[in-house]
Amino acid sequence: MAIGPEAKTEPALVGAKRKRSWAGAQALVFLAPFFAVYLTFTIWPMLKGVQISFFKWTLIRKMEYVGFGNFSKLMEDAEFWASVWHSTIFVLLTTPLMLALSLGLALIANRNSRLRKLYRISFFMPSVMSVAVASFLGLFIFQPYTGLLNSILHLIGLLPDGQEIFWLSEVSLSWIAITVLTLWWTVGFNFVLYLSALQEMPEELYEAARLDGATNGQIFRGITLPLLAPITRMIMMLQIIASFKVFLQIYIMTGGGPLDKTRPVIQYIWQTGFRQNDLGYASAMSYVLFFILLALSALQYGFNRRKEAG
């Protein structure tokens, strides 16, 4: 009795399926520790936070069920919405400047120069600092009387003797100081993203444009910027989310002052939860902020999809 080719391949198919199943089981074994940690320290706290937001909950114990009372209170809380506005101000200040600065530094570091390695190291180096170190360095630079910046201004004669600029005590100057410090400290990550994108660009496009007589400005506007559009949109989305989560550098440099005019929403949530001992209300505010960021991300994602489709 002849055996057809189908009959011969059945054992091989069964063996292949067993190998895939065994490989999948091995992968699950190696991934299990990660999933255990992720569920314990990420998913479970998120679910617990949802529960806490419906209760009057202190650091000691659960007090009473209030339903949507924390969310109703939040809608009438002027201080919460003021802190959301302060975080929005920070987003509006840092996002466009971050895009321009990181792209400019990437263009400099991508040039064929002897100092290229030095540029790359120098531009990225501040980002390895912790936020606390960078913030205390900002304090050293911007504080009056003994601060580095005022001392330099006195030295070169731009600031008369006996006068001081209170960078961290006036609202507009505080935002300038916080923005400058944040840009200097965080630009390295976005700089690397832009630099990697520039290095992946096809050189033949630039050579063809130069042969056609295009200037550097025309090449930048017509080739570089359009090709960088996807990474620019991604950096913008990441920067908006990161800026809304700002906390420690503002807390260290200004404490949210003067008169809470630079207090971001994360600081207000922290003060409510751990200083006013109201974890339920703080949890409700956290989830409102979460949905605000989720909505912004969805809008950005939809905008990116339309741009790519167009």
PyMOL commands that set and color helices and strands:
alter all, ss='L'
color gray80, all
select helices_A, chain A and resi 5-52+69-75+78-109+116-128+131-142+148-155+171-199+203-211+216-244+248-253+265-275+279-309
alter helices_A, ss='H'
color red, helices_A
select strands_A, chain A and resi 55-57+62-65
alter strands_A, ss='S'
color yellow, strands_A
deselect
rebuild
show_as cartoon
